[in-house]
Amino acid sequence: MPELIKKKKQCNPDAYLDEQDLKDITESQESVRQGLVYTAKEAKAILGLR
């Protein structure tokens, strides 16, 4: 599931969701329904945050 968390370089300036955004949201919702979750520490590591 690590592929579902993605770090975007910049936000969509027109504030509309594109097809990839909608696909990512749908996949994430399904993961939540299946009970697949990350700890805050794991999410930070995946996103490259400190």
N, C-alpha and C positions, 0 to 999 in steps of 0.2 A: 503493500500500500504506500510506501514512500513516494511513489510517482504521483500521487494525488495532491501532495503539497508542493506547490510551485512558487517560486519567487519571481515576480515580474519586475522587469527593470524600470518600467514606468507605468503609471495608471493610464487608462483609456481617457484621453482628454475630452471626448464628447460625452462622457458619462453614460454611454450605452453599452450593454453587454453584447459581445460578439458570439459567434457560434461556439468558439472554443471555451469561452467563459461559461456558457450554458452547459456544455458537455462536462466541464470540470465540476460545476455545482451538482449536476445530476449524479456523477460518480461519487462525490463526497457524501451526498445524502444517502446513497445506497450503502456506503461504508458505515455510516452512523447507524443505519437500520440493522446492519449485521453485527453491530457492537464493536467494530474496529476503531480503536481510539489511540491517541498518542498522549504521553505525558507532556507537560510543558517543556521539560528538559529535552525530550526526543524531538519535539517540534522545532525548538530553537536550533538544535544540531542540524536538522534537515534544511532549515532555512538559512543557516549560516549566521545565526545571531549569537551574541555572547550571553 
